[in-house]
Amino acid sequence: MARDKVIVYNDASGKCRVVIPTVDCALSDDAIITKDISASEYSLIDASSLPNTAFRASWKYYHDSKNVIAELADAKTITTEILEAKYLAIAKENADIQTVADMKGESPSLKSNPSVPYSTITNATSVSQLEALL
């Protein structure tokens, strides 16, 4: 039993699914596939070959190449959402810092809040360029 491998397949809706057998599982990989995998096309691949988990929702399994990739268009959407959430969290934290400083009559020490690089995200040609933004 190769527990450094994962089972990948696309479900009926086309979403990439990953089954990660545990070392403690007494079932063989074949038994797990028979029990848990309804798709006819699946592969056992090295867990280390899976893409960055930040883009998990953009993963697509390609049976012909036995490969899982993060789709660029979906990864751009995810990157935008992550960076917007970070921006909003810092903006809220700065507002709270400002409120406390106003109550104390002190000068606030606000955190730097860089803007979301929308054009860089839009112009990215690879998932690795998006990873660098996170």
LUMMI-169167 format. One record per residue: residue in one letter; y, z, x of N, C-alpha, C, O in turn. Coordinates in steps of 0.05 Angstrom, whole numbers, padded with zeros to 5 digits, always signed. Layout:
N
aYZXYZXYZXYZX/...
END
This chain:
134
m-00024+00000+00017+00000+00000+00000+00025+00000+00018+00029+00018+00034/a+00041-00020+00014+00065-00022+00030+00088-00010+00014+00099-00022-00004/r+00096+00014+00021+00118+00027+00007+00145+00021+00019+00165+00033+00010/d+00146+00004+00038+00172-00006+00048+00180-00031+00033+00200-00043+00038/k+00163-00039+00014+00168-00062-00003+00177-00053-00031+00170-00032-00040/v+00192-00071-00044+00200-00067-00072+00191-00092-00087+00186-00113-00076/i+00188-00088-00113+00180-00110-00131+00205-00119-00145+00219-00104-00158/v+00211-00145-00143+00235-00156-00156+00227-00178-00175+00208-00193-00171/y+00242-00179-00197+00238-00200-00217+00263-00201-00235+00280-00183-00234/n+00265-00222-00251+00286-00224-00271+00274-00217-00298+00253-00227-00305/d+00288-00200-00313+00278-00193-00340+00285-00216-00359+00295-00237-00351/a+00278-00213-00384+00281-00234-00405+00310-00243-00407+00315-00266-00415/s+00329-00225-00401+00358-00232-00403+00369-00244-00378+00392-00251-00377/g+00352-00247-00357+00360-00258-00332+00371-00238-00312+00380-00246-00290/k+00371-00213-00318+00381-00192-00300+00359-00186-00279+00335-00184-00285/c+00368-00183-00254+00349-00175-00233+00340-00147-00236+00357-00129-00240/r+00315-00143-00235+00303-00116-00237+00288-00110-00211+00276-00128-00199/v+00290-00085-00202+00277-00076-00178+00259-00052-00184+00269-00032-00195/v+00234-00054-00177+00215-00031-00180+00210-00021-00152+00202-00035-00134/i+00216+00005-00149+00213+00018-00123+00190+00038-00124+00193+00060-00133/p+00166+00029-00115+00143+00048-00115+00148+00071-00096+00157+00067-00073/t+00141+00095-00104+00144+00118-00087+00119+00121-00069+00098+00111-00075/v+00123+00134-00047+00101+00139-00028+00080+00156-00042+00056+00152-00036/d+00087+00173-00060+00068+00191-00073+00052+00178-00095+00033+00190-00105/c+00060+00154-00103+00046+00141-00125+00018+00132-00116+00015+00119-00096/a-00002+00140-00132-00030+00133-00125-00037+00105-00132-00057+00095-00122/l-00021+00091-00148-00027+00064-00156-00021+00044-00133-00003+00048-00117/s-00037+00024-00132-00032+00002-00113-00008-00014-00123+00000-00012-00146/d+00003-00031-00106+00024-00049-00114+00015-00067-00137+00030-00071-00156/d-00009-00077-00135-00020-00095-00156-00023-00080-00182-00017-00091-00203/a-00031-00055-00182-00033-00039-00206-00006-00033-00218-00003-00034-00243/i+00014-00029-00201+00041-00024-00211+00051-00050-00225+00064-00049-00246/i+00046-00072-00212+00055-00098-00223+00042-00103-00250+00055-00110-00269/t+00016-00098-00252+00002-00102-00277+00013-00083-00299+00015-00091-00322/k+00019-00059-00291+00028-00038-00310+00057-00042-00319+00064-00039-00342/d+00074-00049-00300+00103-00048-00305+00118-00074-00306+00141-00075-00316/i+00107-00096-00296+00122-00121-00293+00112-00140-00315+00089-00149-00315/s+00130-00147-00333+00123-00166-00354+00129-00195-00347+00119-00213-00360/a+00145-00199-00327+00152-00226-00318+00130-00239-00303+00114-00226-00289/s+00127-00265-00306+00106-00280-00291+00115-00286-00262+00098-00290-00245/e+00141-00286-00258+00151-00292-00231+00164-00267-00219+00183-00256-00230/y+00152-00257-00198+00161-00233-00185+00153-00235-00155+00138-00253-00148/s+00164-00218-00139+00157-00218-00110+00158-00190-00100+00172-00172-00110/l+00142-00185-00079+00144-00161-00063+00161-00169-00039+00154-00187-00024/i+00184-00155-00035+00201-00161-00013+00208-00135+00002+00205-00113-00009/d+00218-00138+00026+00226-00114+00042+00251-00102+00028+00270-00116+00021/a+00250-00076+00025+00273-00062+00012+00298-00066+00028+00320-00067+00017/s+00296-00069+00054+00319-00073+00071+00333-00100+00067+00355-00104+00076/s+00320-00119+00054+00332-00145+00049+00348-00146+00024+00361-00167+00018/l+00349-00124+00008+00366-00124-00016+00395-00123-00008+00403-00112+00012/p+00412-00136-00024+00441-00136-00019+00454-00108-00022+00441-00089-00031/n+00479-00107-00015+00495-00082-00018+00494-00072-00047+00498-00087-00066/t+00487-00046-00050+00483-00035-00077+00510-00033-00092+00509-00029-00116/a+00533-00035-00079+00558-00034-00093+00559-00058-00113+00573-00056-00133/f+00545-00079-00107+00545-00103-00123+00519-00106-00139+00512-00128-00146/r+00506-00084-00145+00480-00084-00158+00481-00100-00185+00462-00115-00191/a+00502-00098-00200+00503-00112-00225+00506-00143-00221+00503-00158-00241/s+00511-00152-00197+00513-00180-00192+00488-00192-00179+00488-00216-00173/w+00467-00176-00176+00443-00186-00163+00429-00206-00180+00427-00203-00205/k+00418-00226-00167+00401-00246-00181+00377-00252-00163+00379-00256-00139/y+00354-00252-00175+00329-00257-00161+00322-00287-00164+00322-00298-00186/y+00316-00299-00141+00308-00327-00140+00279-00328-00131+00273-00323-00107/h+00261-00335-00149+00232-00335-00144+00225-00355-00123+00208-00349-00105/d+00236-00379-00123+00229-00400-00105+00233-00391-00076+00216-00397-00058/s+00254-00378-00070+00260-00368-00043+00252-00339-00038+00254-00329-00016/k+00242-00326-00059+00235-00298-00058+00258-00281-00047+00254-00266-00028/n+00281-00285-00059+00305-00274-00048+00322-00262-00070+00323-00272-00092/v+00336-00240-00064+00355-00228-00082+00383-00231-00069+00387-00223-00046/i+00402-00242-00084+00429-00245-00073+00449-00233-00093+00443-00231-00117/a+00472-00226-00083+00494-00218-00101+00510-00243-00107+00519-00257-00089/e+00512-00250-00133+00527-00273-00141+00557-00269-00136+00568-00248-00144/l+00570-00287-00123+00597-00284-00114+00617-00279-00137+00633-00261-00135/a+00615-00295-00158+00633-00291-00181+00631-00263-00193+00652-00250-00198/d+00607-00254-00196+00603-00227-00207+00612-00205-00187+00624-00185-00195/a+00608-00210-00161+00616-00191-00141+00647-00189-00140+00658-00168-00134/k+00661-00212-00145+00690-00211-00146+00700-00193-00169+00719-00178-00166/t+00686-00195-00192+00694-00178-00215+00689-00149-00209+00706-00132-00215/i+00667-00143-00196+00660-00115-00189+00680-00105-00169+00689-00082-00171/t+00687-00121-00149+00706-00112-00129+00733-00106-00142+00745-00085-00136/t+00742-00123-00160+00767-00118-00174+00766-00092-00190+00785-00076-00188/e+00744-00088-00204+00741-00063-00220+00742-00038-00202+00754-00018-00209/i+00727-00039-00180+00726-00016-00161+00754-00010-00150+00763+00013-00150/l+00768-00031-00141+00794-00027-00128+00815-00018-00149+00833-00002-00142/e+00814-00029-00173+00832-00020-00194+00827+00009-00201+00846+00024-00205/a+00802+00017-00202+00796+00045-00209+00806+00064-00187+00817+00085-00192/k+00803+00055-00162+00814+00071-00139+00844+00073-00141+00856+00095-00137/y+00857+00051-00147+00886+00050-00149+00896+00069-00171+00914+00085-00167/l+00883+00067-00194+00891+00085-00217+00886+00114-00211+00901+00131-00219/a+00864+00120-00197+00858+00148-00190+00879+00159-00171+00888+00182-00175/i+00887+00144-00152+00908+00153-00133+00935+00155-00147+00950+00174-00143/a+00941+00136-00165+00966+00137-00180+00967+00163-00198+00988+00176-00199/k+00944+00170-00210+00943+00194-00227+00946+00219-00209+00960+00238-00216/e+00932+00219-00186+00934+00241-00168+00963+00244-00158+00973+00267-00156/n+00976+00222-00152+01004+00224-00143+01023+00234-00165+01041+00249-00160/a+01017+00227-00190+01033+00237-00213+01029+00267-00215+01048+00282-00220/d+01004+00276-00212+00999+00305-00213+01013+00320-00189+01024+00341-00193/i+01012+00308-00166+01026+00320-00142+01056+00321-00147+01068+00341-00141/q+01067+00300-00159+01095+00299-00165+01103+00321-00185+01123+00335-00182/t+01086+00324-00206+01091+00344-00226+01092+00372-00214+01109+00388-00220/v+01072+00378-00198+01070+00405-00185+01094+00409-00167+01107+00430-00166/a+01101+00388-00151+01124+00391-00133+01150+00395-00149+01167+00411-00140/d+01153+00381-00171+01177+00385-00189+01178+00413-00199+01200+00425-00200/m+01155+00424-00207+01155+00452-00217+01163+00472-00196+01177+00492-00201/k+01155+00466-00171+01161+00485-00149+01188+00479-00136+01198+00494-00120/g+01200+00456-00144+01226+00449-00132+01222+00439-00103+01240+00442-00087/e+01199+00428-00097+01193+00419-00070+01192+00389-00070+01191+00375-00090/s+01191+00378-00046+01188+00350-00042+01158+00344-00041+01143+00356-00027/p+01149+00324-00057+01121+00319-00059+01111+00304-00034+01125+00288-00021/s+01086+00308-00027+01073+00294-00006+01052+00275-00019+01029+00282-00023/l+01062+00251-00026+01046+00232-00041+01027+00216-00023+01033+00212+00000/k+01004+00208-00035+00985+00192-00020+00993+00163-00022+01004+00153-00041/s+00987+00149+00000+00992+00120+00001+00973+00107-00019+00950+00113-00021/n+00984+00088-00034+00968+00074-00055+00972+00044-00052+00990+00032-00064/p+00955+00031-00035+00959+00002-00031+00952-00013-00057+00936-00004-00073/s+00965-00035-00060+00960-00051-00084+00932-00065-00083+00921-00067-00061/v+00923-00073-00105+00897-00087-00107+00902-00116-00097+00919-00130-00107/p+00886-00124-00077+00891-00151-00065+00878-00173-00082+00858-00186-00074/y+00890-00178-00105+00878-00198-00124+00874-00225-00112+00853-00238-00115/s+00893-00235-00097+00891-00262-00085+00869-00263-00064+00854-00283-00062/t+00866-00242-00049+00844-00240-00029+00817-00241-00043+00798-00254-00033/i+00815-00226-00065+00790-00226-00080+00784-00253-00091+00762-00264-00088/t+00804-00265-00103+00801-00292-00115+00793-00313-00095+00776-00330-00100/n+00805-00311-00071+00800-00331-00050+00776-00326-00033+00769-00342-00015/a+00762-00304-00037+00739-00297-00021+00717-00318-00025+00712-00328-00047/t+00704-00325-00003+00683-00346-00004+00656-00334+00002+00636-00348+00002/s+00654-00308+00007+00629-00295+00012+00629-00266+00003+00651-00254+00000/v+00606-00256-00003+00604-00228-00012+00612-00209+00011+00623-00187+00006/s+00607-00217+00036+00614-00199+00058+00644-00196+00060+00654-00175+00068/q+00660-00216+00052+00689-00213+00052+00697-00192+00031+00716-00177+00035/l+00683-00191+00009+00688-00172-00012+00680-00144-00003+00694-00124-00008/e+00657-00142+00011+00648-00116+00021+00669-00104+00039+00673-00079+00039/a+00682-00121+00055+00703-00111+00074+00727-00098+00059+00740-00081+00071/l+00731-00106+00035+00754-00095+00019+00747-00067+00008+00765-00051+00003/l+00722-00061+00005+00714-00036-00006+00714-00015+00016+00708+00008+00011/
END
